[in-house]
Amino acid sequence: MTELVTITPYSEAKGITKIKFAFTAAADGTATGETVSAYTGFIYYVVSDPGTTAPTTLWDFQLQDEDNYDTLGGAGADRSATVTEFLQMSSDGLGDVLDSKLTLEVSGAGSGGDGIIIVHIMS
């Protein structure tokens, strides 16, 4: 299985930018993809949605900035293989990003496990 990450940035509206990462994990359960553009703002809201080929239970993801820090502060760990889950700045300790590209790093998803990560950044 070959990993695949498709990144779809949406236009900013009312101070919020939306980025959609759709991934399919490689045989080792990992997937990585970097945005083309750099972003600045607070990671406000994140959705993790397992796909049709569900990732392995308790799969993980990080959203790394260019300095290799997880802007989610570890909150993307131990995700459900069957249920859409949400992270919020106010309750999950999400961080910020300053003029940096973002890299999605998925691990433990199982061979061919897929899903969608949607990130909202508030400027």
N, C-alpha and C positions, 0 to 999 in steps of 0.2 A: 504494500500500500504506500502510495506517495502522498506526502503531506501537501495540503493546499490551504492557503489563507487568502480569502478575498476581502479587501477592505473598501468600504463604501463611505466616503465622507459626505455629509449633508451640509447645506448652507447654514450659516448661523442665523438664528431667528430669536429676537428678543433677548440677546445675550447668551444663548445656549447653542452649543455646537454638538451635533450628534455624529458618532462614528460607529459603523456597524462592521464587526469582524465575523465572517463566516469561516469556520475551519473544518477540515477533515484531517485527523491525525495520521501520522506515518505508522509503520509497523511497530515502532517502539513506543507509540502512544503520545508522541509529541507533535506540536505544530507551532510555527513561529512566523510572524509577519509584521513588517514595519510600515507605518504610515509614510506617505510621500511628503506631506506637509508637517510643519511644526505647529504646536498648539500652546496656548497660555490660558490658564484659568484653574478653577477648582474642579476636581472630579466630583460631580454632583450626584449622579445616579448611574448605576450599572445594572444591566440585566444579563443573566446567564440562562440560556435556553438550550437544553439538550436536543440533539437532532433526531433524525429518523433512525440512524444507526447510533443508538445511545452510547455516550461515553461510559467508561467504567465507573462504578460507584465511587464517590469521593475523589473525583478527578480535580485537578487544580489549574488555575491560571493566574498569571501576573500581568500587569501592565507597566512595563519598564520605561523610564525616561532615558535620555541619552547619557546620563551619568550612572545608569544601571541600578536605579532605585525603583522599587515597586511602589507606584503611586497609589496603590490600593492598601498598602500597609499590611499585606498578608490576608486581607479579607476575601480573596478569591480562592482560598483553600477549601478543600472538602466539599465540592459541589455535588448536587443531586444528579443522578443519571436519568431521572424520570420527571422532575418537577422544575418549572421555571422559577428561578430565585432572583432576588433583588438586593442590591446594596445601596445604602443612602449615606450621603456625607454626614448628616446629623447623627446617625446612630452607629455607623460602622467604621468611623475614623478614616475615611478616604482622604487622600492628600491632594496636592496640586501639581501643576506642570507649568514650567516657565520656558517659553520659546524652545520647545523640544519636540522631536519626533517621538512617537510612542510605539513600542514593540509589544505585541501580544505574545506571550509564551505560555503554551498549554502543555501540561504534563499529566501522565497517568490516565489518559483518556482511552487507552486500548487501541489496538490496530483498527483503523478506519472509523473510530468514534468521531462523531461530528456534532457541531452545535453552533450557536450564535452568541456573540457577546456584543451588547450595545452599550456604548459609553456616552454619557452626556457631560459636557464640560461647560461650566458657567464662567463667563469672562467678567 
